[in-house]
């Protein structure tokens, strides 16, 4: 529910009046969308509808890849942001998305995403103090062993 402040000064002392919240010298009333304004959910749905599935999958993959690289310690801040537990989750999600969507993405898109996935898998392996057994690293359940 949207709340709109009506009138009053800068003093905000809460009180109750007639079953609804008010403030000294002002009344809080529910605001209803104006019939003149477009519904923001309609615009959002229209914006999403204009984006292809390939673009959505690619964009999500890039976000997962970037977050995984950051958590592997590849950012300028390096070890300050490193969290291999988080990286493992992100890489596994990325691997599932890329391998699941690859047949529908086409060779060009799928190859670029697979290369990025392999890069973060290798970065994870390099950052790990205790390496995972071959085939047991993040996402390797979907991609096979990475070396």
N, C-alpha and C positions, 0 to 999 in steps of 0.2 A: 504494500500500500504506500502510495506517495503521500508525504505530509507537506503542507504548505503553511508557512508562517504568515499570519494576517495582522498587520499593524503592530503598534507597540514600540517600546524603547529597547535599549540594549540589556536591560535587566532580565535575567532568565531564572526566575524562581519557580520551580515546578509546583503545581497544585492540581487538584481534581475539581472539575465542575461539570455537573450534569452527566456524569459517566464517561467523560472524555478528558484527555490530558490537555491542560492549558498552561500558559506561562503568564506571569504578572504582566498586565497590559497587552496581552496578545492571546489569540485563540488558535489552537492547532486544529485544523480541519482536514479531513481526507480530501485529497485532490483526485478528481476524475479526469481522464484524458479528454482533451478538447476534441470535439468532432472535426475541427478545422485542421488538426495536426495529424500527419500520417502515423499509423501504428508502427512502432519501431520493430516489432517482431516480423511484420510483413516485409520490411526492407531487408532484415537479416536473412530471412528465408529466400528472398529474391537474390541477394548477394551470393549465398551458398549455392543456389541453383545455377548461377552463372559460371561456377567453377567446375571443371571436369574432374572426374574421379582420379585420373592420372595425376593431375596437379595437386589434389588434396593428399594423395598418398605420398607423392614426392616431397611436398612441403612438410608433412608430418615426419617423414624419414629424415629430412635435413635437420629438423628440430631435435629429434632423438639423437642423431649422430653428433650434433654440436654439444648437447648436454652430456653425452657419453664421453666425448673428447675432453671436455672441461673436467669431468669427474675422474678421468684417467690421469689428470695432472698436465694436460697439454696446453693449458692457458698460460698467459704471461705470469700470472700469480703462482703457477705451478702447484707445488705441494700444499699450499694454503687451501686450495679448493678441491684437492684430491679426496675422493671417497670411493674406494673400489667396490664397496657393497652397493652403492647407488649406481655405479657404472655397470656392474653386472646386470642389474635389473633393466637398465636402459638398453644395453647391448642385446640382451635376450629379446626384449620387445621389438627392437629394430630388426633383428634377424627373423623373427616370426612374421613381421609385416613385409619385409623385403622378399623372403622366400615364398610367402603366401600370395603376394600380389604380382610377383615377377612374370608369370605367364600372361597376365593381362596388361602389363606395363609396356611391353615391347622391348626389344633387345637394347636399344639405346639407353632408355631410362633405367632398365633393370641392371645393365652392366655398370653404370655409374654408381648406383646405389650399392651394388655388391662390392665394388672397389672401396667405397667409403666404409662399409660394414667391416670388410676385412682389415682395413687400416685401424679402426678402433679396437677390433679384436686383438690385433697384434700389439697395439699400444697398451691394452689391458695386460696382456701376457708379459710385456716388458716391465710394467709398473708393479706387477705382483712380486712380493717377496717370496712367497711359496707358490710356485707355478702349479696350475691345474694339470692333471693328466691329459694327454692328447684325447680330444673329443669331449672333454668335460668342462671346457672353458665356457664363458658366456656366449650363448647363441649357437654353440657348436652342435647342440641337439638338432638344430635346423639346417646348419650349413656344413656339418662334418668338421673334422679336425682342421685347424688353421695353423700353418707353420710358416 
